[in-house]
Amino acid sequence: MEKKIYYFENPGKQNTDKLIELAKERAGELGIKNIVVASVSGETTLKVAEQIKDVNLVSVTHHAGFREKGKLELDPQKQEELTKLCIPVYTSSHALSGVGRGISNKFGGVTPVEVMAETLRMISQGVKVCVEISIMAADAGLIPTGEEVIAIGGTALGADTAVVLTPAHMNSVFDLRIHEIVAMPRP
């Protein structure tokens, strides 16, 4: 099989529209019915919802306190729009840092989970995010673990990476399989 990967020249929000177009095309080709999106404010998930229909769409956002103690970054207005569209928004600790980051911040050193995250970042930040949100959404029961899904992530704002993968739960993380990179920024 021959398949092309779309490479963006730079990471960032300016790639979001093209990325959604590429993810939609690949979802259609593969018959994928589940898409998980990293979306801190909810804006990226709403853009995906406008363009891709007839799929189970899940939005994953940062946990409270990620940037500012006790504060969620999800825009309440966008959360309301997502709720009206019946799109679940999952808010939880990051699968590839979580408590491990708290331990490292307090005592120094690095946890095995942080090594996994850095290894995925060697490919791209967006690939790391796609893997992470897939684990999180699978653990919440929002996406299946027995079939391929598309995960959409990025570098800071917007979306610049899409991956076809079979998710796994946190307790069986090494069962997760990345099948294709649809698009990503070229490092």
N, C-alpha and C positions, 0 to 999 in steps of 0.2 A: 504494500500500500504506500502511496506517496501522498503526503499532505503538507501544505505550506503553513508556516507560522508568520503572522503579521507582526512586524517589529516597528514600534514607535521610536522616533529619533530621540525623544526625551520623555521622561515620566511626567505625569500630571493630568490635571483636570481637562485640559484641552483635547485629550484623547477620548473622553467619555462617549461622545456620540458615535464615533467610528467603532469603538470597542463594543457598544451595544449592538450595532449593526452586524458585526462579526459574530458575536455570541448568538444573536437571533438566527443567523444563517446556519451556524453549526448545530444549534439545538434542533432546527428543522431537519437538517440532513441526518442526524442521529436519532431523531424521535425522542429527544430528552424532554421530560415533563417537569423537572425540578431545577430551579435556579436559586442559588443563594448569593446574596449581595452584601458586601461590606459597605455600610453607609452610616457614617457618624451622625449626620444631621437628618438623614432620611431623603435628602434631595436626589442622590444617585438612584436609590431604589424607585423613587417616583418616576424618574426618567426611563428606567428599565420597564416599569409597568405601562408606560405610555406606548412603548415600542414592541414589547413582547407580550402576547396574549396567550391564553389557554395553557398556562403553566402554573405550577405551584411555586409562587415567588415568596422567598423568605428574606427578611432584612436583618442583618446582625450589626449591632452598634457597640460602642465602648461601654464598659461598666462605669457606674457612678464613681467619681473620684479619679478617673484616668488622667485628666488634665488639671482639674481643680477639686480639692477635697469636698466630698459630699454633693458634687454637681454632675448631673447628666448633660451630655452634649446634644442629645436628640432634640431637634426643634419641635416644640409642642404642636405647632400648627401642622407641620409635616407628619407628625405622628398621628394626628387626627385624620389627615388625608389618607394615610396608609390604612388606618382602622376602617375608614369608610370603604376602602377597596378590598377589605378582608385580607390584608397582607400582614402576617405576624411580624412583630419586631422583637427580636431576641436580644436582651441585654444581660451580659454575664462577664465574668472574668475571662481573660484571654486564655485559650487552651495552651498556647506555647509560651506562656510566662506565668500568669497567675501568682500563686503564693511563692513560687520559686523566685520571682523578681523581688518580692518583699524580703526574702531571706538574703538574696545577693545584695540588695540595697543596705540592709542592716549589718551584715557580717562580711561582705565581700565575697569574692569567688564567683563561680558560675555553676548553675545547675544543669543536669543533662538536657532538660527541656529547652533551656536557653541555647545550648549548643545546637539542638535540632533547628531552632528558629534561625540562628545565624547561618547554618548550613543551607537552609532554604533561601535565605537572603543572598547567598552566593549566586543563585539563579536570578532572583529579583525580589524586591520587597513585596510586590504584588503576588508572586507565587506563594510566599510565606503566608500572606493574608488569606489567600484562597484556601490553602490547606487548613489554616487555623479556624476560619469561619465554618468550614465544612464539618470539622470535628465538633465545634460548638453547636451547630444546628442539628447534627446527628444526635448528640447527647440530649438535646431538648426534645427529640422525637419529631422534629419539623421537616426533616428530609430522610429518605430511606438510606440504609447502608448497603443494600443488596443490588443497587443499580447505579448507573452513571448519572451524574449531575453536572451542571455547569456552575462553577464558582467564579464570581466576579469580584475583583479587589483592585487595590491600587496603591499609589505612593502618595500619602498625605490626602489631598482633596481629589474628588472625582474617581474615575476608574480608568485603568490602563492595562489591566491584566485579566484574561479569562482562561480558565483551565477546565478541561473535562477530567473528572476524577470519580472514583468510587469512594465515598466517605467511609469512615470508621469511627467507632466510639473512642473516647479517650483511653479506656482501659484495654483497647486492642488497636492502638494507634498504628502499629506496623502492618495492619491489614489494609490501611488506606493505600489506594493506588492512583497515581497520576497517569492518565492515559495520553493526554494531549495538552500541549500549550497552544491555545487558539491565537492569543496575541499577548505581547508584553513589551515593555520598553527595552530597547537595546542598551545594555549596561555600558 
